[in-house]
Amino acid sequence: MAGDDERTELLGYGLMVEAAYLTYDAVTKQPGGGECYEAVLSGELDKLIVTAGEDASRRRRRHVVTAHFFATIEPLHAVVDALPVVGGVDKTYWLGYVAVARRGDCWDVVVAWRGSASFADWMMDMRVMDLVDFGAGAGRVAEGFYNVYTSKDKKEKHGTVSAKEQVVMEVKRLVDHLRRRSGAVGEKPVKVRVTVTGHSLGGALAVMTAHDVTAALAADADADTEGVRVRAVTFGAPRVGDDAFRRAVAARGVEVFRVIVKQDIVPKLPMGDEYADAGDGDYDIIELDDGGNWLSPLEMIRTHSLDLYLQLITLRNPAITSVLSNSNSDAPPPPPPAAKEEWKDMMEEEGYMRLPLPKLKEELDKLEGPSPKK
């Protein structure tokens, strides 16, 4: 990813991650609580097309959000979590969403992970001294990242299945549906690809997800998944695991585009020989330069912010600012949702929140027109 078109695409994925951050922040600040993730995310995604300055008459639906996923994060022992001062940290947290976008002759299934935005997230970020088995002979990864990715707790709402299981099931469902939908046309099949993206902790989760999605698609003999390209696009992601894990990701054919700011220290972490540096050929490194230094704590925080990443991508190609994409509605951005507005179109199926198949078909029809009927 080096040309103007590719940088435009990079910015689009970065903005989708930014929408995840903004959604989580807005919902957690809602007075009275409530799970208004669906409405808030729709509004945040709508703002992207307005930010781009696109004429209202040209606004059109660009993608469909198909699922929201949660991670069970339990950094505290049960006894500590029961204390009134620190209690309530161990629970499920909204981590992101899955969307389908139509890009030319290709369906792009996008998994967007937010990064660290809560006390529980930051506690898990620090659990990198120990590496744990990733499974299936794919090496070892940081304990904290792996626990966020794989933990579940049936006693918690949205905790029946892990974040890993939620995302992999949704991607498999979408790939299978889109390939079948394309095959019904009777013409050249539309390509399907999967892009997993995230910032910081979300970038680490994106790499693990890309590996597991590729493995799941390859193992699904009943699905038409041949030729489905899977890639990870990460922003300021830390090192995830050991050299065996890096080689396992490469062996799966996953393309990893690792966007880093030269002055950002997080992509150099965790330190130690146990962790593999992604810069030895298997991953594509896209380096941005802020031109400053990162000696002060405030500068170190700033150089890791997703805002700076997006600014630098834009500055490298000013024309990008007119090509920001991804609107989830034909209408102007909706007003802020009521404090306790809950799920509208999403339903819990197979343990996670997703669009039921009839609604999914209806929304996809709005992207390209109804599926042809035989």
C-alpha positions as CSV (number, residue, x, y, z in Angstrom):
1,M,0.0,0.0,0.0
2,A,2.0,3.0,-1.3
3,G,0.0,4.9,-3.9
4,D,-2.7,7.5,-3.4
5,D,-5.5,5.0,-3.8
6,E,-4.0,2.7,-1.3
7,R,-3.5,5.5,1.2
8,T,-7.1,6.6,0.7
9,E,-8.0,3.0,1.6
10,L,-5.8,3.1,4.6
11,L,-7.5,6.2,5.8
12,G,-10.9,4.6,5.3
13,Y,-10.0,1.7,7.6
14,G,-8.5,4.0,10.1
15,L,-11.7,6.0,10.2
16,M,-13.7,2.9,10.8
17,V,-11.5,2.1,13.8
18,E,-12.0,5.7,15.0
19,A,-15.7,5.2,14.8
20,A,-15.4,2.3,17.1
21,Y,-13.5,4.4,19.7
22,L,-16.0,7.2,19.5
23,T,-18.9,4.8,19.8
24,Y,-17.6,3.2,22.9
25,D,-16.8,6.5,24.5
26,A,-20.2,8.0,23.7
27,V,-22.1,5.0,25.0
28,T,-20.2,4.7,28.2
29,K,-20.8,8.4,28.9
30,Q,-24.6,8.1,28.3
31,P,-26.5,9.0,31.5
32,G,-28.5,6.1,32.8
33,G,-26.5,3.4,30.8
34,G,-28.1,1.4,28.1
35,E,-26.7,-0.4,25.1
36,C,-27.2,2.1,22.3
37,Y,-24.2,0.9,20.4
38,E,-26.2,0.3,17.2
39,A,-27.6,3.8,17.0
40,V,-24.4,5.6,18.1
41,L,-22.2,3.7,15.7
42,S,-24.5,4.5,12.8
43,G,-24.3,8.2,13.7
44,E,-20.5,8.1,14.0
45,L,-20.1,6.4,10.6
46,D,-22.5,8.9,9.0
47,K,-20.3,11.7,10.2
48,L,-17.4,10.4,8.1
49,I,-19.1,11.2,4.8
50,V,-20.0,14.6,6.2
51,T,-16.4,15.2,7.2
52,A,-15.4,14.4,3.7
53,G,-17.5,17.3,2.4
54,E,-19.5,15.2,0.0
55,D,-22.5,16.9,-1.5
56,A,-25.7,15.8,0.2
57,S,-27.3,14.9,-3.1
58,R,-24.5,12.4,-3.8
59,R,-24.6,10.7,-0.4
60,R,-25.4,7.0,-0.7
61,R,-25.1,3.9,1.4
62,R,-21.5,2.6,1.4
63,H,-21.6,-0.3,3.7
64,V,-23.8,-2.3,6.1
65,V,-22.9,-3.0,9.8
66,T,-23.8,-6.7,10.3
67,A,-22.6,-7.4,13.8
68,H,-21.3,-6.0,17.1
69,F,-18.9,-8.0,19.3
70,F,-18.0,-8.0,22.9
71,A,-15.0,-9.3,24.8
72,T,-15.0,-10.8,28.3
73,I,-12.3,-9.0,30.2
74,E,-11.6,-10.1,33.8
75,P,-8.3,-8.6,35.0
76,L,-9.1,-8.8,38.7
77,H,-9.5,-11.8,40.9
78,A,-13.1,-12.3,41.9
79,V,-12.5,-11.3,45.5
80,V,-10.9,-8.0,44.5
81,D,-13.6,-7.3,41.9
82,A,-16.2,-7.6,44.6
83,L,-14.8,-4.7,46.5
84,P,-16.9,-1.5,46.3
85,V,-14.0,0.8,45.3
86,V,-12.7,-1.3,42.3
87,G,-15.7,-3.6,41.7
88,G,-17.4,-4.0,38.4
89,V,-14.3,-4.1,36.3
90,D,-14.6,-7.8,35.4
91,K,-17.3,-7.9,32.7
92,T,-17.9,-7.8,29.0
93,Y,-16.9,-4.8,27.0
94,W,-17.9,-3.7,23.5
95,L,-14.8,-4.0,21.3
96,G,-16.0,-3.3,17.8
97,Y,-18.1,-4.4,14.8
98,V,-18.3,-6.2,11.5
99,A,-19.4,-4.4,8.3
100,V,-19.7,-5.3,4.6
101,A,-18.7,-2.7,2.0
102,R,-19.0,-2.9,-1.8
103,R,-15.8,-1.7,-3.4
104,G,-16.0,-1.9,-7.2
105,D,-16.2,-5.6,-8.1
106,C,-15.3,-6.7,-4.6
107,W,-17.2,-7.3,-1.4
108,D,-15.0,-6.2,1.6
109,V,-15.9,-7.8,4.9
110,V,-14.4,-5.5,7.5
111,V,-13.7,-6.3,11.1
112,A,-12.9,-3.2,13.1
113,W,-11.4,-3.5,16.6
114,R,-11.1,-0.5,18.9
115,G,-8.0,-0.2,21.0
116,S,-7.6,0.3,24.8
117,A,-10.2,2.6,26.2
118,S,-10.9,1.3,29.7
119,F,-9.1,0.5,32.9
120,A,-9.6,-3.2,32.2
121,D,-8.1,-2.9,28.7
122,W,-5.0,-1.2,30.1
123,M,-4.6,-3.8,32.7
124,M,-4.6,-6.5,30.1
125,D,-2.1,-4.5,28.0
126,M,0.4,-4.9,30.8
127,R,0.1,-8.7,30.9
128,V,2.9,-9.3,28.3
129,M,5.6,-10.8,30.5
130,D,4.2,-14.3,29.9
131,L,3.4,-15.8,26.5
132,V,0.7,-18.5,26.1
133,D,0.1,-21.1,23.5
134,F,-2.0,-19.7,20.6
135,G,-3.1,-23.2,19.6
136,A,-2.9,-25.4,16.5
137,G,0.9,-25.2,16.6
138,A,0.8,-21.5,15.8
139,G,3.4,-20.4,18.4
140,R,2.8,-18.3,21.5
141,V,1.3,-14.8,22.0
142,A,1.1,-12.3,24.9
143,E,-1.1,-13.5,27.7
144,G,-3.1,-10.3,28.0
145,F,-4.0,-10.0,24.4
146,Y,-4.9,-13.7,24.2
147,N,-7.2,-13.4,27.2
148,V,-9.1,-10.5,25.8
149,Y,-9.5,-12.4,22.5
150,T,-10.6,-15.8,23.9
151,S,-12.1,-15.4,27.3
152,K,-15.8,-15.9,28.0
153,D,-18.1,-16.1,31.0
154,K,-21.7,-17.4,30.6
155,K,-22.7,-15.5,33.7
156,E,-22.1,-12.2,31.9
157,K,-24.3,-10.6,29.3
158,H,-22.8,-11.1,25.9
159,G,-20.2,-13.4,27.5
160,T,-21.5,-16.8,26.2
161,V,-19.0,-16.9,23.4
162,S,-15.6,-15.3,23.2
163,A,-14.8,-12.3,21.0
164,K,-12.8,-14.7,18.8
165,E,-15.8,-17.0,18.3
166,Q,-18.1,-14.1,17.6
167,V,-15.9,-12.6,14.9
168,V,-15.0,-15.8,13.2
169,M,-18.6,-17.0,13.1
170,E,-19.8,-13.7,11.6
171,V,-17.1,-13.6,9.0
172,K,-17.8,-17.2,7.9
173,R,-21.5,-16.4,7.7
174,L,-20.9,-13.3,5.6
175,V,-18.3,-14.9,3.2
176,D,-20.6,-17.9,2.6
177,H,-23.7,-15.6,2.0
178,L,-21.8,-13.2,-0.3
179,R,-20.3,-16.0,-2.4
180,R,-23.8,-17.6,-2.8
181,R,-25.3,-14.3,-3.6
182,S,-22.7,-13.6,-6.2
183,G,-23.1,-17.1,-7.7
184,A,-26.8,-16.4,-8.3
185,V,-26.1,-13.7,-10.7
186,G,-25.0,-16.0,-13.5
187,E,-22.1,-13.7,-14.5
188,K,-18.5,-13.4,-13.4
189,P,-18.6,-13.9,-9.6
190,V,-17.9,-10.9,-7.4
191,K,-14.8,-11.2,-5.4
192,V,-14.9,-11.4,-1.6
193,R,-12.1,-10.3,0.7
194,V,-11.8,-10.0,4.5
195,T,-10.0,-7.0,6.1
196,V,-9.4,-7.0,9.8
197,T,-8.3,-3.7,11.2
198,G,-7.5,-2.1,14.6
199,H,-5.3,0.4,16.5
200,S,-3.0,-0.5,19.4
201,L,-4.5,-3.4,21.3
202,G,-7.0,-3.6,18.5
203,G,-4.2,-4.1,16.0
204,A,-2.9,-7.0,18.0
205,L,-6.3,-8.6,18.1
206,A,-6.6,-7.9,14.3
207,V,-3.6,-10.0,13.6
208,M,-4.8,-12.9,15.7
209,T,-8.2,-12.6,14.1
210,A,-6.8,-12.7,10.6
211,H,-5.0,-15.9,11.3
212,D,-8.1,-17.6,12.8
213,V,-10.4,-16.4,10.0
214,T,-8.1,-17.8,7.4
215,A,-7.9,-21.1,9.2
216,A,-11.7,-21.3,9.7
217,L,-12.4,-20.5,6.0
218,A,-9.9,-23.1,4.9
219,A,-11.4,-25.7,7.2
220,D,-15.0,-25.1,6.0
221,A,-15.5,-27.7,3.4
222,D,-19.2,-26.7,2.9
223,A,-18.5,-23.1,2.0
224,D,-17.2,-21.7,-1.3
225,T,-14.2,-19.8,0.2
226,E,-11.6,-20.4,-2.4
227,G,-9.8,-17.3,-3.4
228,V,-11.0,-15.2,-0.4
229,R,-8.1,-12.9,0.4
230,V,-7.6,-12.2,4.2
231,R,-5.5,-9.3,5.4
232,A,-4.8,-7.3,8.6
233,V,-4.4,-3.5,8.5
234,T,-3.0,-2.4,11.8
235,F,-2.2,1.1,13.2
236,G,0.3,1.4,16.0
237,A,0.0,-2.3,16.9
238,P,2.4,-3.8,19.5
239,R,4.3,-7.0,18.8
240,V,1.9,-9.9,19.3
241,G,3.8,-13.1,19.8
242,D,7.0,-15.1,19.1
243,D,8.6,-16.0,15.9
244,A,6.6,-19.2,15.5
245,F,3.4,-17.1,15.6
246,R,4.7,-14.7,13.0
247,R,5.6,-17.6,10.8
248,A,2.2,-19.2,11.3
249,V,0.4,-16.0,10.2
250,A,2.6,-15.8,7.1
251,A,2.1,-19.5,6.3
252,R,-1.7,-19.0,6.3
253,G,-1.2,-16.4,3.5
254,V,-2.5,-13.5,5.6
255,E,-1.3,-10.2,4.3
256,V,-0.3,-7.9,7.2
257,F,0.0,-4.1,6.6
258,R,1.5,-2.6,9.7
259,V,1.2,1.2,9.8
260,I,3.5,2.8,12.3
261,V,4.6,6.3,13.2
262,K,8.4,6.3,13.5
263,Q,8.3,8.1,16.8
264,D,5.6,5.8,18.3
265,I,7.2,3.4,20.9
266,V,4.2,1.0,21.1
267,P,5.1,-0.9,17.9
268,K,8.5,-1.7,19.5
269,L,6.8,-3.3,22.5
270,P,6.8,-5.7,24.2
271,M,10.6,-5.8,24.4
272,G,12.5,-9.0,24.8
273,D,13.8,-11.8,22.6
274,E,10.6,-13.8,23.2
275,Y,8.7,-11.4,20.8
276,A,9.4,-11.4,17.1
277,D,9.9,-8.1,15.3
278,A,7.5,-7.9,12.4
279,G,10.0,-6.0,10.2
280,D,11.9,-8.9,8.8
281,G,10.0,-9.5,5.5
282,D,6.7,-11.2,6.3
283,Y,4.7,-8.0,7.1
284,D,4.5,-4.8,5.0
285,I,5.6,-1.9,7.1
286,I,4.2,1.5,6.2
287,E,6.2,4.1,8.2
288,L,4.9,7.6,8.9
289,D,7.2,10.3,10.3
290,D,6.0,13.0,12.7
291,G,9.3,14.7,12.5
292,G,9.6,15.1,16.3
293,N,10.9,13.1,19.2
294,W,9.3,11.0,21.8
295,L,11.4,11.7,24.8
296,S,8.7,13.3,26.9
297,P,5.7,11.3,28.3
298,L,3.2,13.6,26.6
299,E,4.9,13.3,23.3
300,M,5.0,9.5,23.6
301,I,1.2,9.5,24.2
302,R,0.6,11.9,21.3
303,T,2.7,9.8,18.8
304,H,0.6,6.7,19.6
305,S,-2.8,8.4,19.1
306,L,-4.9,7.2,16.2
307,D,-5.7,10.9,15.5
308,L,-2.0,11.5,14.6
309,Y,-1.9,8.4,12.4
310,L,-4.9,9.6,10.5
311,Q,-3.5,13.1,10.2
312,L,-0.1,11.9,8.8
313,I,-1.8,9.6,6.3
314,T,-3.8,12.5,5.1
315,L,-0.8,14.9,4.9
316,R,1.0,12.4,2.8
317,N,-1.7,12.8,0.2
318,P,-3.9,15.9,0.6
319,A,-6.3,14.6,-2.0
320,I,-7.4,11.9,0.4
321,T,-9.5,14.4,2.3
322,S,-12.0,14.5,-0.5
323,V,-12.4,10.7,-0.7
324,L,-13.3,9.8,2.9
325,S,-15.9,7.1,2.7
326,N,-18.3,4.9,4.6
327,S,-21.7,6.2,5.3
328,N,-24.3,3.9,6.9
329,S,-27.3,5.9,5.8
330,D,-28.6,8.1,2.9
331,A,-29.8,10.6,5.4
332,P,-27.9,13.3,7.4
333,P,-26.5,12.2,10.7
334,P,-29.2,11.4,13.2
335,P,-29.5,13.2,16.5
336,P,-27.9,11.6,19.6
337,P,-29.9,8.6,20.7
338,A,-31.9,8.5,23.9
339,A,-30.0,7.4,26.9
340,K,-31.4,3.9,27.1
341,E,-32.1,3.2,23.4
342,E,-31.2,-0.4,22.8
343,W,-30.8,-2.6,19.8
344,K,-33.0,-1.9,16.8
345,D,-32.2,-4.3,13.9
346,M,-29.6,-6.5,15.7
347,M,-30.7,-9.6,17.4
348,E,-28.7,-12.1,19.6
349,E,-28.2,-15.2,17.5
350,E,-25.6,-17.9,18.3
351,G,-24.4,-15.9,21.3
352,Y,-23.7,-12.6,19.7
353,M,-25.5,-9.5,18.3
354,R,-26.0,-9.6,14.5
355,L,-28.4,-8.8,11.7
356,P,-30.8,-11.6,11.1
357,L,-30.5,-13.1,7.6
358,P,-33.7,-11.4,6.2
359,K,-32.5,-8.0,7.4
360,L,-29.0,-8.7,6.1
361,K,-30.3,-9.4,2.6
362,E,-32.5,-6.3,2.7
363,E,-29.5,-4.1,3.6
364,L,-27.2,-5.6,1.0
365,D,-29.9,-5.0,-1.6
366,K,-29.6,-1.3,-0.8
367,L,-25.9,-1.5,-1.7
368,E,-26.2,-3.1,-5.1
369,G,-29.9,-3.8,-5.8
370,P,-31.8,-7.0,-5.0
371,S,-30.2,-10.4,-5.6
372,P,-31.3,-11.9,-8.9
373,K,-34.0,-14.5,-8.6
374,K,-33.7,-17.8,-10.5
